[in-house]
């Protein structure tokens, strides 16, 4: 048995009941369950429809996300999440670069790295090198003035943790940001790279070893095993090429507003919803949300 979930952007709330009924009838689904009025609904089907991705493509044009997943075990006991452009709406290194006067150059490298066009480690070292000499106090300024949380993140963490889930933040970004974001949102732990600072200024170097794709996979395996959980009990969320390893390994790997080449390799793609979509995918109704 599988569950079909349909999701609209919360700010638009344009999920049409007629669409749900039409699709449910076409696929021989069970009764529709509304998780949030005009925003999220689901129904069960016995098998994966042959035209799933054709319908998915059509619904994308309507601003609706469509996800099919096994009904059994969809409520997860662990969340592993990327930070930049996932739990927050920015790329921290791009914001630092903006302050350093090298914003466009660094943003271009970031976009190519996240799209899988560049080696992540090499791209990170190159970008950090361009920040050499930047006053370390700029980090607090960026955190205070430029960083905003992705909508739905607080509810995602609070609701999953209330059900006993463990939440881990893993970032190819920097501890100076990840630790603050993790504390603010309620993650149980955070892992990221460390910017090296001497005499109050960035040295243009990052501590080794660099946390990238392989380190995110290792973190998923290590933490889940330490908790006595199997990989199918884990939900992962990210948007960049360095997230693909953990997205493919977790029981539910969610590509959230991901780069096209990344989304194409994932079965669960959220392009219109926010982080609250990860709760709907687990069968939580909006009335069940905490925070």
Buried (B, 14 or more C-beta within 10 A) or exposed (E): EBBBBBBBBBEEEBBBEEBBBEBBEEBEBBEBBBBBEBBBBBBBBEEEBEEBEEBBEEBBEEBBBBBBBEEEBBBBBBBBBBBBBBBBBBBBBBBBBBBBEBBEEBBEBBBBBBBBEBBBBEBBBBBBEBBEEBEBEBBEEBBEEBBEBBBBBBBBBBBBBEEEBBBBBBBBBBBBBBBBBBEBBBBBBBBBBBBEBEEEBBBBBBEEEBBBBBBBBBBBBEBBEEBEBEBBBBBBBBBBBBBBBBBEBBBBBBBBBBBEBBBEBBBBBBBBBBBBBBBBBBBBBBEBBBE
